[in-house]
Amino acid sequence: MIDEIKNRLQALAPTSVDLIDESAQHAGHKGNGGGGHYKLNITSSHFCGKSQIMRHRLVYQALADLIPHKVHALSIHAIATDEI
Protein backbone atom coordinates (compact mmCIF):
# COMPACT_ATOMS: atom_id res chain seq x y z
CA MET A 1 0.00 0.00 0.00
CA ILE A 2 2.91 2.37 0.72
CA ASP A 3 4.11 2.09 -2.89
CA GLU A 4 0.58 2.60 -4.23
CA ILE A 5 0.09 5.77 -2.18
CA LYS A 6 3.51 7.15 -3.16
CA ASN A 7 2.85 6.42 -6.84
CA ARG A 8 -0.43 8.31 -6.73
CA LEU A 9 1.17 11.27 -4.96
CA GLN A 10 3.57 11.65 -7.90
CA ALA A 11 0.75 13.64 -9.57
CA LEU A 12 1.71 16.43 -7.13
CA ALA A 13 5.36 16.34 -8.26
CA PRO A 14 6.64 16.19 -4.68
CA THR A 15 10.22 17.13 -3.87
CA SER A 16 9.96 14.91 -0.80
CA VAL A 17 7.55 12.28 0.50
CA ASP A 18 7.82 10.57 3.86
CA LEU A 19 5.03 8.06 4.43
CA ILE A 20 4.83 5.99 7.61
CA ASP A 21 2.46 3.08 8.11
CA GLU A 22 1.11 3.39 11.67
CA SER A 23 -1.54 0.68 11.25
CA ALA A 24 -0.09 -1.61 13.92
CA GLN A 25 -0.61 1.12 16.52
CA HIS A 26 -4.33 1.18 15.72
CA ALA A 27 -5.13 -2.54 15.48
CA GLY A 28 -8.64 -3.26 16.74
CA HIS A 29 -9.54 0.43 16.72
CA LYS A 30 -13.31 0.91 16.74
CA GLY A 31 -14.73 1.93 13.37
CA ASN A 32 -11.78 0.66 11.36
CA GLY A 33 -13.12 -1.48 8.53
CA GLY A 34 -9.67 -2.79 7.69
CA GLY A 35 -7.95 0.19 6.10
CA GLY A 36 -4.51 1.32 7.23
CA HIS A 37 -3.42 4.34 9.24
CA TYR A 38 -0.71 6.49 7.65
CA LYS A 39 1.31 9.57 8.49
CA LEU A 40 2.37 11.67 5.49
CA ASN A 41 4.93 14.46 5.25
CA ILE A 42 4.99 15.86 1.72
CA THR A 43 6.63 18.88 0.10
CA SER A 44 5.47 20.14 -3.29
CA SER A 45 5.41 23.29 -5.41
CA HIS A 46 1.73 22.49 -6.04
CA PHE A 47 1.09 23.69 -2.47
CA CYS A 48 2.55 27.18 -3.02
CA GLY A 49 -0.03 29.88 -2.30
CA LYS A 50 -2.58 27.34 -1.06
CA SER A 51 -4.12 27.00 2.39
CA GLN A 52 -3.67 23.83 4.43
CA ILE A 53 -7.24 22.85 3.56
CA MET A 54 -6.54 23.13 -0.17
CA ARG A 55 -3.28 21.18 0.23
CA HIS A 56 -5.13 18.38 2.03
CA ARG A 57 -7.78 18.36 -0.69
CA LEU A 58 -5.09 17.86 -3.34
CA VAL A 59 -3.71 14.88 -1.42
CA TYR A 60 -7.18 13.41 -0.87
CA GLN A 61 -8.00 13.82 -4.57
CA ALA A 62 -4.94 11.76 -5.48
CA LEU A 63 -6.01 8.99 -3.06
CA ALA A 64 -9.82 9.28 -3.32
CA ASP A 65 -10.67 5.72 -4.33
CA LEU A 66 -8.42 4.25 -1.59
CA ILE A 67 -10.36 5.97 1.19
CA PRO A 68 -11.85 4.51 3.44
CA HIS A 69 -11.39 0.86 2.44
CA LYS A 70 -7.61 0.76 2.02
CA VAL A 71 -6.74 3.98 3.83
CA HIS A 72 -8.75 4.43 7.01
CA ALA A 73 -6.82 7.38 8.45
CA LEU A 74 -4.27 9.78 7.01
CA SER A 75 -2.37 12.42 8.95
CA ILE A 76 -1.04 15.00 6.48
CA HIS A 77 1.74 17.54 6.92
CA ALA A 78 1.87 19.38 3.57
CA ILE A 79 4.63 21.92 2.96
CA ALA A 80 5.06 24.23 -0.02
CA THR A 81 8.52 24.38 -1.59
CA ASP A 82 8.65 28.13 -0.99
CA GLU A 83 8.28 27.51 2.76
CA ILE A 84 11.49 25.52 3.20
C-alpha positions in Angstrom: 0.0 0.0 0.0 2.9 2.4 0.7 4.1 2.1 -2.9 0.6 2.6 -4.2 0.1 5.8 -2.2 3.5 7.1 -3.2 2.8 6.4 -6.8 -0.4 8.3 -6.7 1.2 11.3 -5.0 3.6 11.7 -7.9 0.7 13.6 -9.6 1.7 16.4 -7.1 5.4 16.3 -8.3 6.6 16.2 -4.7 10.2 17.1 -3.9 10.0 14.9 -0.8 7.6 12.3 0.5 7.8 10.6 3.9 5.0 8.1 4.4 4.8 6.0 7.6 2.5 3.1 8.1 1.1 3.4 11.7 -1.5 0.7 11.2 -0.1 -1.6 13.9 -0.6 1.1 16.5 -4.3 1.2 15.7 -5.1 -2.5 15.5 -8.6 -3.3 16.7 -9.5 0.4 16.7 -13.3 0.9 16.7 -14.7 1.9 13.4 -11.8 0.7 11.4 -13.1 -1.5 8.5 -9.7 -2.8 7.7 -7.9 0.2 6.1 -4.5 1.3 7.2 -3.4 4.3 9.2 -0.7 6.5 7.7 1.3 9.6 8.5 2.4 11.7 5.5 4.9 14.5 5.2 5.0 15.9 1.7 6.6 18.9 0.1 5.5 20.1 -3.3 5.4 23.3 -5.4 1.7 22.5 -6.0 1.1 23.7 -2.5 2.6 27.2 -3.0 0.0 29.9 -2.3 -2.6 27.3 -1.1 -4.1 27.0 2.4 -3.7 23.8 4.4 -7.2 22.9 3.6 -6.5 23.1 -0.2 -3.3 21.2 0.2 -5.1 18.4 2.0 -7.8 18.4 -0.7 -5.1 17.9 -3.3 -3.7 14.9 -1.4 -7.2 13.4 -0.9 -8.0 13.8 -4.6 -4.9 11.8 -5.5 -6.0 9.0 -3.1 -9.8 9.3 -3.3 -10.7 5.7 -4.3 -8.4 4.2 -1.6 -10.4 6.0 1.2 -11.9 4.5 3.4 -11.4 0.9 2.4 -7.6 0.8 2.0 -6.7 4.0 3.8 -8.8 4.4 7.0 -6.8 7.4 8.4 -4.3 9.8 7.0 -2.4 12.4 9.0 -1.0 15.0 6.5 1.7 17.5 6.9 1.9 19.4 3.6 4.6 21.9 3.0 5.1 24.2 0.0 8.5 24.4 -1.6 8.7 28.1 -1.0 8.3 27.5 2.8 11.5 25.5 3.2 
